[in-house]
Amino acid sequence: MARTQGSHSDITGPRIRSAALRLFAQHGYAAVSMRQIAKEVGVQAGALYNYIPDKQSLLHSLMQGHMRELLAAWQAQEKPQDALALLEQFVRFHIGFHMQRSDEVFIAYMELRNLSDENFATIEALRRAYEDALEAVLKQGVEAGQFTLPDTKIATLAVIAMLNGVMTWYRSGGRLSLDEVESVYWDMVRKSVTA
């Protein structure tokens, strides 16, 4: 099929990803067709296949891009040596990073079930790398005598689950600013890991 007049690979490719992200978050992966994505972008349905092999690859690419961006952003942080300060940094980083990416967060957690086994394995490995970064902080705090935790893996999953909750209810312009919410969450996390 011919390319729609005015479409360019350096523009159309990112527009496909953006449209798919928005549509998957709004309607769910299973309910969105390639035709809907094409219509949103303004290209013929067949033209999508010049940019992506199929819808599964597109979903995987969106999730993988989000997780790689998350890991790179965390790794780029200048980190304090003290475990308590580092845990506070993680809490604030996690909330701040994810609040700017609500569609990506929704898809990253709600659409895992729609990944093929192979694609699921790659996303799970990236998620595990992020969890391992937090668990390393918790282990450091336990070793330093700053944290009291019976199981650092369970604590890791509990902290991430708690922090992810912010994305479901927080609205800008509400009773508390995002900084205030981060402070409240940091206080709750701190109390949950210290004796």
PyMOL commands that set and color helices and strands:
alter all, ss='L'
color gray80, all
select helices_A, chain A and resi 9-27+29-31+34-41+45-50+55-75+83-99+102-110+112-114+117-143+152-169+178-193
alter helices_A, ss='H'
color red, helices_A
deselect
rebuild
show_as cartoon
